[in-house]
């Protein structure tokens, strides 16, 4: 991989890890719910860096799975 992509990948993983620690530390609060939502979104952005050259169907599948997962995370996180 290029150095720029490796740096971006490390940055994404660092943000995900920080959000995970913050979410676990503040678990029952809304801050932890937001952190877990950020983790869910961050995973899909990180997958794009890991699999850079994907076919059109694979990209469409990732997009659909992202929308479904994001919708479910949003509903579960903010369901009261």
Residue pairs with C-beta under 8 A, 6 or more apart in sequence:
1 9
5 49
5 52
8 49
9 46
9 49
9 50
12 42
12 45
12 46
12 49
13 46
15 38
15 42
16 38
16 39
16 42
16 43
16 46
19 35
19 36
19 38
19 39
19 42
20 35
20 39
22 31
22 32
22 35
23 31
23 32
23 33
23 35
23 36
23 39
24 32
25 32
26 32
26 35
33 77
33 78
34 77
36 73
36 77
37 73
37 74
37 77
40 69
40 70
40 73
41 70
44 62
44 66
44 69
44 70
47 62
48 62
51 58
54 62
